[in-house]
């Protein structure tokens, strides 16, 4: 949609991405420089060092091993690969790996044509930026001309409901809520019913951020899914998992647990600014084969960006 490009130019988007990934980029390049120190060509020692660089940059073990395997193939094929070529090769192979996942990059903030209300369930543990992500999403959707409703189905924490209400007021969108301790499924049902009654385009439902009991979480999310289906039989259209990128490997564990508990269809990775753990986006995107739709690069309303894999790799390793 043209609204988004007007709201946030490509240049501004790139600057935000570059600034948000600055610490990760500096850390990775520094580690690579140490990995190739005193070496003119890529050999077994360099690859061993590179493996350590990627793992300690939170790319993840499985994804790291796949990247190393691809670079080993290139070294075997080309016979001689200089260490000065390594950044470029690494960039190409990571970009190739991500684009082979058969998931499409998110372009702006829009919903499928002729499909309303578009129902998004948002899941994730407390503290990852879940409610803030919902607020920013609501803002971006509203800026593109969509009518948005929010549902406060995290009824076990007063702070969660209060925070969502504050975001609703800030953005200027209605928030459907009930009293503390209410059945989350009932709140979800009311949220979608209100959205239908008021001809809303999008309804975003916040859910409880507990993970101490996977069976309990699974049952609760199943109840919520069934409740919204009673109003719109195709709902939910999306289950968005929010992860805190600054937690590195812990984000992988949370992704593993939530994908076992419910059918996650997309991810948002937040708090990438101010951390050197941006490599987690590469690993999570590749390992789970679930599209990373959004990345959080700061506190501002516009610092939630649609995730574009090539733009991300270009920002991290430099454009070709």
Secondary structure, 3 states (H helix, E strand, C coil): CHHHHHHCCHHHHHHHHHHHCHHHHHHHHHHHHHHCCCCCECCHHHHHHHHHHHHHCCCCHHHHHHHHHHHHHHHHHHCCCEHHHHHHHHHHHHHHHHHCCCCCCCCCCCCCCCCCCEEEEEECCCCCCHHHHHHHHHHHHHHCCCCEEEEECCCCCHHHHHHHHHHHHHHCCEEECCCCCCCHHHHHHHHHHHHHHCCCCEEEEECCCCCCCHHHHHHHHHHHHHHHHHHCCCCCCEEEEEEEHHHCHHHHHHHHHHHHHCCCCEEEEECCCCCCCCCHHHHHHHHHCCCEEEEECCCCHHHEEECCHHHHHHHHHCCC
